[in-house]
Amino acid sequence: MSMTRPPNEPSSANWDCMLPGPPSKNNGGSAHLSSAGLLAYAAGSSVAIVDTNSMQLVSTLPLPPPPSSAASPFITAVRWSPLPLPHHLLENENSSPHLMLAVGDRHGRISLLDFRSKAPILFFDTSNTNSSKLGIQDLCWIQVRSDLWSLAAISGLSLLSIYNTATGRCFFKYDASPEYFSCLHRDPFDSRHFCALGLKGFLLSAKLLGDDSDKDVVLKELQVRTDASELQRLERDSSSGNNNGAPASVVFPNYVVKFAFSPHWKHVILVGFPRELVLFDLQYELVVFAAGLPRGCGKFLEVLPDMTMEVFYCVHLDGKLSTWRRKEGEQVHVMCSMDELMPSIGTTVPSPSVLAVAISQSDYTLQDIRKHCRDTDSFDMDFNNPFDFIDESHIISKTHIISISDDGKVWKWLLTAEGASDGQKDAVNVKKVMEACEVPVLEVETQSGKSSADEHAPGTVTQPDGNNSRENSQSGPTAAADEVSFKMNLVGQLHLLSSAVTMLAVPSPSLIATLARGGNSPAVAVPLVALGTQSGTIDVIDVSANAIAASFSVHSSVVRGLRWLGNSRLVSFSYTQATEKTGGYVNRLVVTCLRSGLNRTFRVLQKPERAPIRALRSSSSGRRRWL
């Protein structure tokens, strides 16, 4: 659904409005949340931008189709660009470097989208001698210098490429075949370092020293031990040899492997295999901790680190969120809680699936300010909803998580960690951690009789080096708490189009819509449009606000016809084919009241009819209907 700018209107007029369709598994769960709270996620061949602070749709950026195709392919990777970008990419006075998006699609294209102009400003050279359509699996920005970033990409099943953002040229390629790359992430302690992980546990560690040639990339191949018997069975059953350049998320949609760097301990990553959680040390090349999933838990979908405390959140394919916390003084992570990201009440059957999850980093920034200003009496902290911790001494941290489901909904969750520790105890813990950080690592290892591998992260305090390092002492106050309980609450939701649109109906203008109860003062006329979808729902769109005004789950199959009955009711129909034994069609006619939300079925027949309903008409008053 779109509104096109008239040709005589200036370019600054805000006429481009589009409601994105729901995301699907073809989008590969691609989503990225910026530090300012802007969520970008792939929905079909477009990128939807949502302000997670107000939970409002900001814009929708469609990716133009390639010259050789009439339709745009699915977008499979989205990443907000860091600061700064090359100056020639910002020649437009309306361009902003923090409002640029790196986007990859199923046809292997990588482009840089400008949020303001809603158009690509650069297409990277992704031509490949073996195949022209290696679908993009993941993207990652890598810092080369303080004023220059490169872009790393996973194409197809096993190809890693690094691009110069100034020229769009690829200067490094690495083929990991027969391994299958799954994802890649940048090291929070060193922006020049990143890792790419494979489905079988193959781990490629890379560090950029420049952006001119492949000699500027230092590689290290590692292996994370895991049981890959399930993947081997999937390989035998699938036609992976003829995948036409499809990435791993397409060839193996139910076998997801993700990892995340620890923001508290250097050289430590947490890997989520489908049924196993592994803590891996990059420096000593060993598994520090491994644990299988408890019985009844779904496979892992995503691994998210908490910046405020030593906690990882794991998203499961069945729509659940598990919280894992490290035991104090040990290298063991235990599951603390299990919550539902998809409420079972009020959802359709079958229930929607969670496709992507992102964690907010702006929460960490505000809470870090609060921690550093703890002893400042003159500082008046008033972070409203939910960052004011002045009167809540038992609150350790608050974190927002954004989840996206395939029914077009964006969910905003508040995760709260509560403990019995008070401010005085926290201050003592901070002092202890700061004293420990002043002791060199070699002295710590010499004083203890254990090996360096056993003493290393997360049990040992290590000193980050470099300008991009973060002090390990940030996790001290929260890691030393005696008992911590975790709670999750739904604090916001944005409802967009729930499914592909099949029918559209516009109400006829009437005197009731323009006058307030027959008085002399005219009421505000709200332009509404009703949309029938493939999933059987009816979405009512407020055109002026470009938002979903109401949504009704009416049919269990595709909406075949839709008409307005006056200005407050809708009549719709659908049909399904009866069993082979009886034959015929089961027609379903429903009247929906927009004010009460009630659905009333009429013309209910006991036996199937010989033919399905083909069309539906109604009078302007809504009192007569013709089939």
N, C-alpha and C positions, 0 to 999 in steps of 0.2 A: 504494500500500500504506500503510495508516494504522492507528493505534491510537487509539481514542476514549476520552477520560476518562470514567469512570463518573460518574453524576450526583451520588453522595454524596461524591465525593472533593473536597478543597479545591482552589481554583484554583491554588495554588502547587505542587501535585504535578505532576511532569514526566511526564505520560501522553501528551501530544501528540507523536507520532513519525511521521514520514513520509519515505519514500525518494523523492526526486524522479525523474521520468522524464528521459530525455536531452533536451538542448536541440535545437532544429531551426533551420533557416533562417528559419522564421516568427517566431522571437524576435529576429531582426535582429542577432545577435551582441552583445546587451546584457549588459554585465558591468562591475563597478567594484570595485577593490581599495582598501580603506581603509588609512590610514597604520599602523593597528594590525595589519594582516595578515589582516583579514576580507574574504573574497571573496564578493560577492553577484552571482549571475548568474541570468538568466531561463531557466526550464525549463518550457515549456508555459505554463500559467496560474499558475505558482508561482515563488517566488524561493528559490533554494538558497543557504544561508550556509555557507561552508567556512572553517575555520581553516587558513590556508596554512602556519603554523609547524609544526603537528602533522599536517597533511593529513588532517583528520577533518571529517566532516559535523557541523555544529553544529545546524542547524535548517532547516526548510523552511516558508516562509510562503506559503500559498495566498491568492490574491486573490479575494474573493467575487464571484460573477457579478452583473451589473447586474440591476435589478428586472425589466426587460423581456426577459431572456434566461435560459434554464435552464442554460447553460454559460458558463464564464468564457472570455473571449478571450485570445489570446496576449499575454504581457507583452513589450513591445518596447523599454523603456528602464528603466534602474536606476541610481540615484545615491545614495551615502551622503550624509547631510546634514552640513553643517559645524556648527561651534559659533559662537555660540549660536543657539537658536531662540526664537520668542516664548514667553513664560512660560505663556500659557493652553494651549499645546499640551503642556505638561509637568505638568499638574495631577495626573496619576496619579503616586503616589510611586514606582512601579516603573519609570517612564519615564526614559530617559537620552537627552540630546540627540545624543550621538554614536552612538546605536543606532537612529536613524531612517533610513528609506529613502524616497526619492521614486521612485515607480513609475508608468510610463505603459504603456497597453495598446493593442491594435489597435482598440478601440472609441472611442479618444480620451479615456479617463478618465485623470486624474492624481490619485494619492492619496499620502498620507504614511502609511507602515506603521511601527508600533511593533514593534521586534524582541522586546521582552519579552512584551507582551500578544498578539503575533501577530495583530494586527487593525488595520485602517485607523483612524486618529484624525482624518483630515481628507481630504475630497474637494474638489479645486479646481473652480471653476466654469468648465468647458470648453465650455459651450454655444455653438454657432455657428449663425448665421442661414442660412448656405448648406447646411450639412450637419451632422448630429448625430453623425457617426462619422468624424472626421478622425483617423486613426491616428497615434499619437505616434512620431516618428522618433528624437528625442534630447532629453535634459534637461541643464540646467547650472545650478548655484547661482551667483548673482551677489551680491556684498556691496554693500549700500547704505550702512550705517553700521557702526560697530564692534559694535553689538548687533542688527543686522537684516540678513537675507538675503532676496533675491527668487529666484524660480525662473523660468528661461527655458526654453521648450519649442518644438520644431519639430513642427507638426501637419500631416498630409497631405503634399502635395508642396512647398508653397511658403509656408506660414503660420508666422510667428514670433510667439509670444506671451510676455508676461512677467507673472507673477502675484505678488501680495502674499501672503506666507506667513502673515501674521497673520489675514487675512480669507478667503484663498482666491480673491480676486477678480482678474480680469484687468484690468490698467490700461494695457496697450499691445499693439497688434497691427500687424504689418507683413506684407503680402502681396507676395511677390517674383515672382509669376507673370509671365511664363512660365518663370522659372527654377525649378530643382528643388533644394531645400535637402537637404544630406547630413548635416552634423553641426555642432556648435558646441562651443566650449571657452572657458574663462576664462583671462585673461592672468595668468601667474604674477607679473608685476611690478606689476599693478594689479588688485585683485579687483573693481573696479567696471567693468572693461572686458572685453568678450568679443567673439568673432567667430563668424559663421555662414557656412559655405562651401557653395556650390552645385556641382552635378555639372558644369556648364559653365565653372566658374572664377569665377562671381560670388561676391564676398566682401563681406559686410556687417559693418562695424565699429561697435559700439555701446558707449556708456558711460552708466551709470546715475548720475543726480544725486539721485534720490529714488524713492519708490514710490507716488506718489499719482496721477499723470496721465501722459499721453504726452509732456507737455512736459519731463518729467524725464529723457528719453532722448535722447541726442545720437547721430545716425547719420552714417555715412560709407560711401558705396558705392564699391567698388573692383572691379577685374577682374584676375584672374590668367590670363595668356595660356596657352592649351593647345589641342591638337587635339581637337575634339569631334565629329569625323566619325563615329566609332563610335556615339556616343550618338544622333546624328541618325538613323542607320540603325535603332537600337533603337526610337526614337520612331515611325518609320514602320511598323515591324513589330508594335508592341504597340498595345493598345487603351487607351493612357494617357488618352484622353478620357473613358473610362468606368471609372475605377479605384475608384469608391465610397469615396473618401477615403483610399486606401491610401498609405502613405509611400513614399519613393523606394526603400527597401530591398526593398519588395515588388514594385513596378513594374519596377525594374531590379536584380534580385538579383545579377547578375554584373558590374555596373558600379558599383564602389565608389570613392568619393573621400573621403579622410580628411586631416586636417592636425593639427599639433601646434605649440604655441608653443615656441620655444627657451628653455630655462631659464637660458641663459648670456648671451644677447644680447637686449637690449630691442628691440621692434618687429620681430622676425624670426620668421617661421613657416616650417615645412617642410610642403609639400603633396604628398601622394601621389595622383596621378591613376592610372588603371588601368595605364598603361605609361610614366609619366613622373614624375620626382622634381623638384620645383621649390622653390627657396629664395626666399622673397618678403619684401621689406622694406615694412612697413606705413607707415612714416614718409615714405619717398621714393616709394612706390607703384610699385615696379619689381621685376622679376625679377632677383635677384642671381646665381642659378645654376640651371641646368636640365640634366637628363641623362635619356636614355632607358634603358629596361631592356635588359640584355644578352640575347642570343639564348638561348632556353631557359628564361628566368625567367617565372614565372607573374605574373599581375596583382597589384597591390598590394591588400592587405586592411586593413592598419592601419599607422600610423606612431607609434612610441614613442620619446620622448627619454630619454637617460640623464642623470641628475642629477649624476653625479660627473665626467663628462668629455664633451667635445664629440663625442658619438656619437649616431646615430639608429639604431634597430632597425626594420626594415620587415618586416612579415609578408605573405606572398604567399598567393594563393588555393590554390596547390598544396601548402600545408603547409610551406613553407620560410621560414627566417628569415635575412634579409640584414643585415649590419652596415655602416653607412656612417659614415666618419670624415672630419672636415675636415682638409685639409692645412694645416700651420702656415704662417701668413703669407699664405694665399690664401683665395679664396672658393669653392674647389672641394671637393666631397665625393666621396670614392671608396669603392667597395665593398671591404671588407676581408675578409669571410668570408661563406660561405653554409652554413647548417646545416638539418637536418631537424627540424621540430617533430612529425612523425608518422613514427616508425620504420617501415621497410618490413618488418622481421622480426617475425613473430608476429601480424600484422594480418590481418583478414578481406579477402575480395575481393568487391566493391570496397572499397578502403581507406577508413577514416573521414576526415571533413573537419574541419579546424580552423575553428571558428566565432567564437571570441573569444580575445583575448590581452590581458593586463594586466601592467604592470611594477610592481615593488615600490618604494615610496618610503622605506620604513623602512631599507633598506640604505644609502641616502644619509645618513640621520640618524646612524647608527652610525659610518660611515666619516668623516663630518664631525667627529665627536667625536675620532676617532683622529687626524685631521690637525691639529686645534687643540691636542691634547695631545702632539704629537710631541716637543717639547723639555722636557717635564715628566718628570724622572727618578723622582719619587715616585709618579707615576700608574701603577698596575698594570693594564694593559689585558688583559682575558681574555675576548674575545668568541669564544664557541665555535660553530664550524660555521655560517657560514664567515667570520666577521668578525675573526679574530685575525690581524693583519698583522705582528706583532712579529718573527716568525721568517721572514717571507716578504717580503723587501725588493723582490723583482722583481714582486710583485703590485701592480698599479696600482688596480684596482677589482674589486669583485664585485657582481653584480646578479642578482636573481631575476626570472624571467619566468614567469607562469602562463598556460598555454594550456588551452582547453576544446574538446573534440571532440564530434562528434554521436553518438558511441557511449557517452556517459555517463562519460567519463574526464576527470579534471582532472590535468594534468601540471605538475610544478614543475621548472624548469630553472635551472641556475646558470651565468651568463655571467661568465667571468673574462678580464680584460685583463692581459696580462703584458708588461713592458718591461724594457729593460736599464738604466734609470735607477736611481741609488741615492739614498739619503736626502739626501746632501750636494747633489747636483745638483737635487733637488726644492726644497731650501731656497733655492738661488740663483734658480731660476725663480719661486718665490713672491715673492722680493724684487723681481725685475724687473717682475713684473705689478703689484705694489703701487705701485712708482714710476710706472709708466705710468698707473695709475688716478688718480694725483694731478694729472696734467696735464689742464687743461680741454680739452674737445673742440675748441673754436675754435682753440686754440693748436696742436693736432695737425694740424688742417686747414690752418692758415696756414703751418706749417713745411714741409709737403709741397706740391708743385705740382699735385696731383691734385684732381679735383672731389670735392665732398662725397659724391656718390652712389657714386663708386668707392671712397672711403675708408671708407664706412660698413660696418656689420656684414655678415659676421662678421670682416672684416679690421681694423676700427677698434674701439678700446676706447671704449665709451660709458658714461656715468655714469647708472645708474638713479636715479630720484627717487621720493619718496613713501615712506610707511611700509611698503608692501608690496613694496618692491624688494629684489632679491637682488644682491649684489656680483658683478661679472663676474670678479673675481679667483679665484673658486672653480675655474674651469676651467684656470687657469694651469699648475699642476704637470703635469697629465696631458696637456695639449695640446702641451707642449714636449718630450715624450718622443721619442727618435729613432725607435725601431721598437716597434710595439705589435702583439702577436698576440692573437687572440681565440679562446677555447675555450668550448664549451658541453657541459654534462653534465646528465643526468637525475638529480635528487636526491630525487624524491618523486612519488607517484602515488596518486590516489584513484579507485577504481572504483565507480561507482554503476550504476543500472539502465541496461542497454545499449540497450534498445528498449521499445516498447509491450508490455505483458504480455498474453499470450493464454491461458495455462494456469497453474494453481496446484495444487501437490500438497504434502500434509502427511504425514510418515511416521507410521506407527502406533507407539504406545508399546510397548516391549519390555523384557525383563529386562536385556538387554545394555546398554541405554542408561542404566540406573539403577544398576547394580552394576559394580564394577571387577574384571573377570575372575573373577566368581563369589566374590569375597572378602567380608569383612564390612564393609569401608569403602566406602560408596557414592560413586560418581564423580559429577562435576558433569554434569547433563543439559543439553545444549546444544539449545535449541529451533531447529530448522531448517525452512525452507520453501523449496521449489524452484519457480522461476518459469520458464515457457517464454515466449519472446518472438517478435515478428514477424520479427526478423532471423535466427532459427534458433539463437540461443544459449540456454543454460540457466544461470540465475543462482541460486545457493544463498544464502539470506539467513539470517544469524544474528539472530533476532528480538530477543534480549536486548540485543545490541549495536547493533541497527538499522544493520547494515552488510552489505556483500557479503562472504560468506565464501569463495566460489569462483565462477568463471565458466568455462563450457565452450562452445566453438564446435562444435556438433554437426551442425546441419542447414544446408542452403543456402536453405531457405525457411521459412515460418511453422511453428512447432511446434504441431501439431494435438492432441496428446495427451501426457500426462505422468503417470507413476506411480512410486512408490517401490518398490524391491525390497529389503525389509528396511530397514536404516539406513545402508547404504554404497553402494547402487547405485540407478540411475535407468533407467527404460525410457521411451522417447519415440518418437513417430512423426511423420512429415510426408509429404506427397504433392505431386506436381507433375503437371500434365497433359502427356501425351505429345504428339508431333507430330501435326499434322492428318492425315498420311498413315497412320500406324499407329493413332492413337486410343487411348483408354484412359488409365490413370493409373499413374504410377510411385510405388509405396509404399516408404517407407524406415523401417525399424525399427532402433533403436540402443539398446544398453545402455551406460551410462556409469558407470564406477567412480570414486567420489569420492576414494578414497585414491590411486590411481595416475593418475587423469586420463585414462585410456584409453577410447576409444570403440570398441565392437565392433558391427558391422552384422550382423544375422542375417535369415533368411528372404529371401535375395537371389534374385530371379526374373529370368530372362533376357528375358522379354517383359512388356510392360505388362499390368496387370490391368483387368478390365472396370469395376470400381468402386473408389473410394478407401476406405481404412480409416476407419471412422466413430467407433469408441470403443475404449478399452483398459481392461482390468481386471487386477488382480493380487491374489494371495492375501496374507495378512498376513505370511507367511514370505518371500515373494518368489520362491518356487520355481515357481509356476504363473502363467501369463498367459493371458488370453482376449482375442481380437480380435473 
